[in-house]
Amino acid sequence: MLHRNVENFIGCDSSYRTASIVLYGAPFDSTTSYRPGARFGPAAMRHESYGLETYSPYQDKDLTDGNVFDSGDLELCFGSSESALVDIESRAAEILRDGKLPLLLGGEHLVTLGAVRAAVRKYPDLHIVHFDAHADLREDYLGAQLSHACVLRRCHDLVGDGRIHQFCIRSGDREEFQFAARHTDMHKFDFTGLTELTDWLCQTDVPVYLTIDLDCLDPSAFPGTGTPEAGGVSFLQLLGAIRTVTKANIIGADVNELAPMLDQSGVSTATACKVLRELLLALEK
């Protein structure tokens, strides 16, 4: 039985036994390729969430009406990516084994791999829906295959062709886009095609893991991230996409790449909190 975190995300104070969704944090950013700081994202989101209301006028739902448990942050080894991934996978597997939906707070995007490893073991026919500015499909980054620049390539190693669906992608090297053309379902720049994909996912009822790299947002709305990329989507576009894709059979999810210290205004952290609130409410069926 997991124990409630001392400082939970607002409205996420159900017991583990009664919860349908379980938050867990992975404060890890050891492979960050540009500006570090994402390890502080999960704690910042919890602390700043108290500037939010639990009620969403976008969805006419309230976090207090659902059952979400916040298990706090994992204590991860910053010197070993594989060790950190093993711990993330273990926590995700425990939550899945207990019939609950694991929702991971990163951290850099590599943390997703640990959660996907656990999800694939339980759901071999898993599909991944990926919101991001970056393709994250490099075979390696400066010789390292475990990097946030390679996370979706490592996920492809697990799920294979045609089961990774990428949206908002606007950055990557040529080889990544060539790989995507052969092996993934990539939608560049925005959420065009998401409604049609969601309809298909609902019809087939395949299990879906949703990973949201917050740098899919334009840096004008979300500057507090390690690798900002101009030309992103708006906050309202992201909320609409979340409400669309969560109609599918989502069995796990994550929100990552907030680096709170890179935005001294606090706007990026507040935005991340609101994205998480809307995701939680959309996942509550």
Phi, psi and omega in degrees: 000122177284152180254147182297142177291154180297314177244105182264162172295141188307131178081357184255063187236026174290166172283159178297322183299319185269350187287143171260337178235137179236120173278142170211141186256145176234086183280076187228132176211033187288343179253012180305130188269346182230273185253118181283171176133353183292342178298339180269000183296309183301314181295321180295320181295319178298311185295315184280349181297340181285358169273358180260160164273152174284343182270138176250115174289343178291324185241356184053047177226161180227137180300332181288347178276345182257190181229094179238132180247133179253109183271000178084189184267143170288151173264105190253151178279115180284345182271353182217112178298317182295320177298317178297318180295323178299317180293321178295314179300319181297316180293316179298319180296321178298316181294316178297319180299328180273010174076026182242164181266118177279131178236109187270135174251115176267169021073162174287170190288341179302332183301334179303326184299320178298317179293320180292323176304315179294318182295319181294325179297324179274327184234085183299338180264027184299140167249151180240127172253128193233116174257126187189155169282333189248146180292324180056038184245018178292144174293322173206162175234111184054039177090351182261123178276342175258089182216154177295343176279352184241004194298319180285336173293319178291327174293322176298325176303331183272319189255338178084190187290146170076005183243009172244123184243114190249137182226150178074008186294128181217012181210142178160166176277170186302319182298326178295316180291327176292320177297316180299320181299333181264333194233338181237172178256088187261133175240108186282146165080324184206201184259020177303128180097352183292322180298315180295318177298315182298319177303316180293318179298322179291319181295321182273341179057036176285151176290140186231133170255128181253122176241126183243108169272119187294349176283003166298333176291149175295141180299342175294334177260338187212077180280343187277065180214159189290327183227074181293143181227120178300153176094020183275180181277167178272166177302315181293326175296319179294318178298319177298320179294321178296315180295330178288304190290335181285000169289338179284177182276078181281123182250355178188159183200166172209158174229126187215175173075024165280125173243089193299328184287348179276358176225092184293344178290337183084358183296320181296319178295318178298321178295316179300319178299318181291322175300315180296317178302313182294324177294314178302315182292323179291329180281338179286111184272000000 
